[in-house]
Amino acid sequence: MKIFNTFLITLLVSLPVTAQDRLEMFKDYDLSKEVLSVTTVKVDPNMEDVYLAGLTKSWIKAVKIQKDLGHIKDWNIWASELPQSGDFNLVLTVTFENSQDLDPNKAKYDKFMKIWGEENQKISQETSAKYPEVRELTGEYRLRKIIFK
């Protein structure tokens, strides 16, 4: 009898799960228009400050200009509090208003390059050429928020 009761309880509890075993996009949830570009980075031990210093001359400078121009919505750098765990210890994110902001756009490119200039381009290339000495890119992702109804 105990086994039968256990089976009956298990069956009753699982009924709601089997009744809707999957959700349907646009009916049960939506996807955000906003797109998050994520790069995961494994920075070598004791090299985080060196890498961040390089980013200030290259990536950070570039995303600040892009944000000022309205080409991106926001950007962030996230550091793990446990830098020696897992496949990455630093995360670079760029938030786009929508997927159209990811499309090639000559007018936006020209506007950015006019501000960025040849000197910044040269400094960025020299700085980023040294990145493989202190870090490894471990992943790149394009994410959208799931919004439940």
N, C-alpha and C positions, 0 to 999 in steps of 0.2 A: 504494500500500500504506500509506503514511503517513497519508493521509486516512482510509482504512478503519480503521486502528488508533485514530486520534483519535475517530472516530465510535463505535467499539466501546467505548472507555474512557468516553466521555461517556454512552453508553447504560447501561453497567453502574453508573456512579456515580449516575445519575438514577433507577434502579429503586427504591431504598429510598424516595426522595422521592415517586415516583408511587404506590408501594404504600400509603402513608398520607399523602394530600395534605391531610388536615384532621384535626383532633382533635375529640373528642367530650366535651362537658361531662359531668361526673360519672363518666365512664369514664377519661379521660386527665388531667383536671384538675378541681378544685373551685374555687368562688368563696368567699371569706371571708364570714363573717357580718358582720364589721366593715365599716363604711362610712366612707369618707374624703370629706369635703366640702372642695373646693379652690376658692379664689378667687384669680385672677391679677390683679395690679395693676401698672399702669405709673405710677410716681411720677416727677414732673417732676425734672429735674436739680437737685441741691442742696436738695431738699425732703423727702428721706427722714426726716430727724430731726424735721421739723415734722409730717409725717404720723404717725410713730411716737408722738410726744407726744400727738397727738389720739387715737390708738388706745388709749393708756393710760387715757384718761378715758371711753372708750366700749367698743369691742369687747373689749379685753383685760380690762377690769373685768367685763364681762358673762360672758365665757367662763370666767373664774376662778370666779365664782359658780356657773355651770352645772356646772363640774367638781366643786366642793365639794359640790353637791347630788346628784352622781351622774347628772346628765342627759346628760353627755358623758364620754367616756373620756379625751380629751386635746385639746390645741390646740397649734399652733406657728405661728411666722412665719419664713419663709425669705427671705433676701435674696441676690440675685445678686452674685457677686464682680465681674461685668462689668455694672454698672448701666445702661449705655447700649446694650446689645445686645438685640435681639429685641423681642417684643410686650409683655413684662412684666419687671419687675425685683424684684418682691416677691410672695410667695405666702403666703396665709393658709390654714391647714388646721384642720379640726375633725374629730376621730375619734369616731365613734359606735360603741357596742358592737354594734348591729345596726340594721336598717332600721326596726324598731318605734320606736326612739328618735327617729325623724324625724316620726312621726305627731303630729298635734295632740293635746294632752293638757291639759285645763283645770286639773287638779290640779297638774301640773308648772308650768304657766304662773303660776298663783296663788302657788305657793310661791316661784318666782323673783321675781315682782313684789313680793311682800311684803319680800324682802331688797333688791331693786333700788331700790325706792322712787321717789317722784315727783321728788326732787332729782336723782338719777342719770339719770332719764329726761330731764329738762329739759337737763342738762349734755350728755348724749349727743346729743340732737337739735341743740343749738346747735353742738356740735363737728363732728358729721357733716355739717351744712349747709355747712361750709367745705371739705369734702374735694374737691369738684370743682375747687377752685382749685389743688390740688397733685397730684391723681392722677386716673387713669381706670381703671375696672374693665374688664379686657380678656377675662375669661372666668370661668365658674363650672362646676365639674365635680363629679360624684358618682362616686367610684371604689371598686372592690372589688379586693382582691388576688387574683391568679390563683395557685392552689396546684397545682403539677404533681405528679402521682403518680409 
